[in-house]
Amino acid sequence: MRVLVAGASGAIGTRLVPHLIDAGHEVIGTHKSAASAERLRALGAEPLQLDLLDPDAVTGAVLAQKPDAIVHQATALANLTDLKNFDRSFHQTNQLRTRGTDALLAAAQDAGVRRFVAQSYASLKYARTGGMVKSEDDPLEENPAAAMRETVAAMCYLEQKVSAAGGTALRYGAFYGADNDGLVEPVRKRQFPIVGGGGGVLSFIHLDDAAAATVLALEHNGPAIYNVVDDDPAAVREWLPVLAQALGAKRPRRVPRWLARLLAGEVAVVMATESRGASNAKAKRELGWTLRYPSWRTGFVAAYASSVRAHREGGRLVDPVSAART
Ligand SMILES: NC(=O)c1ccc[n+]([C@@H]2O[C@H](COP(=O)([O-])OP(=O)(O)OC[C@H]3O[C@@H](n4cnc5c(N)ncnc54)[C@H](OP(=O)(O)O)[C@@H]3O)[C@@H](O)[C@H]2O)c1
């Protein structure tokens, strides 16, 4: 198929492009900044600079490129640090998930595009009641923390619009598998603590497994929603010390809920203490997806071994095991 990947130069897009090419597809990779073009060309995609928030440009590009399929992976999450003002930090991403999705879906309809797959997220959306691991049929959170209402609404909007158009929404777990993953620096600097009992559950997904599931989703008819997460949803108190060790960092600190609320805001507390994980049973069953990294327990070590070797402290290599003990 001729596949247009919107947001091809980001964390998931750059893993997805080679997976698509290996599967025999031809890829047009869109990007926002001019600097991303060469990277996409090197990966084997035809680069196309496109602002998804410009609907006329999107329609023009899709009509000109005539793709068989579109994958929407555009976000604006680089350098995200301020969780306290969550919706403000996610504003541009929310626009890409609402107006950007509308523009792509309208263009897809005009151009007769057969398949449409879009990025959503698993952990923040499920209701914070009942079991700790949710399937796609479980209820969504009706009363998200005030600071993240727009963000949750934007993800729900995307899923509804994409499903209504016969497409597929992928509720990815938390991405890892790149040296610059969002959790790496805060965990290395001991700025990511265990809050309260650390009982909030998170589902992770290695970027390569996420890319593999996305290629499979393109080969299936929608409408559909899939959790694209690993086999091992886990509480923060379980996974955070393992991540710190894999990064050669000191053990995470522990802070009470009230202090975390003061420093990082309500969303951070909810995520750390109440959020739910997700089950990948449906994606495995219906897409025939198998994971290379079924658990973050081994995935973190595989992902960060080379970066730990390169991360020197005072000119010597950090030994992750002894660093974590200190
Ligand atoms: N499920 C998850 O855990 C999850 C999901 C998404 C992101 N993240 C994390 O967030 C961090 C940043 O993500 P990222 O590397 O993917 O970068 P990003 O800044 O979120 O960009 C993603 C893609 O969207 C494109 N884009 C941005 N604004 C656009 C616009 N207005 N119109 C069209 N395309 C636009 C970018 O193009 P340019 O490259 O040209 O700017 C890029 O191709 C990473 O650590 C990533 O792992 C996590």
The ligand as an ORCA input file, in Angstrom:
! r2SCAN-3c Opt
* xyz 0 1
  N       2.140      6.888     24.231
  C       3.150      7.614     24.677
  O       3.766      7.332     25.705
  C       3.613      8.806     23.870
  C       2.897      9.286     22.775
  C       3.436     10.345     22.036
  C       4.659     10.903     22.402
  N       5.287     10.395     23.491
  C       6.618     10.896     23.893
  O       6.707     12.300     23.772
  C       8.026     12.669     23.378
  C       7.934     13.581     22.151
  O       7.289     12.854     21.099
  P       7.809     12.859     19.591
  O       9.262     12.551     19.548
  O       6.922     11.974     18.803
  O       7.717     14.393     19.156
  P       6.479     15.351     18.881
  O       6.968     16.725     19.033
  O       5.303     14.940     19.702
  O       6.187     15.154     17.298
  C       5.547     14.030     16.743
  C       5.344     14.234     15.261
  O       4.307     15.173     15.022
  C       4.791     16.154     14.100
  N       4.063     17.409     14.322
  C       4.135     18.250     15.379
  N       3.307     19.308     15.193
  C       2.692     19.112     13.991
  C       1.752     19.847     13.220
  N       1.221     21.012     13.635
  N       1.378     19.341     12.020
  C       1.891     18.183     11.583
  N       2.782     17.434     12.246
  C       3.177     17.906     13.433
  C       6.278     16.239     14.353
  O       6.975     16.830     13.251
  P       8.486     17.447     13.492
  O       9.339     16.302     13.953
  O       8.918     17.935     12.158
  O       8.332     18.522     14.531
  C       6.579     14.765     14.500
  O       6.646     14.149     13.247
  C       8.790     11.377     23.107
  O       9.582     11.057     24.221
  C       7.686     10.345     22.949
  O       8.069      9.026     23.325
  C       4.812      9.375     24.239
*
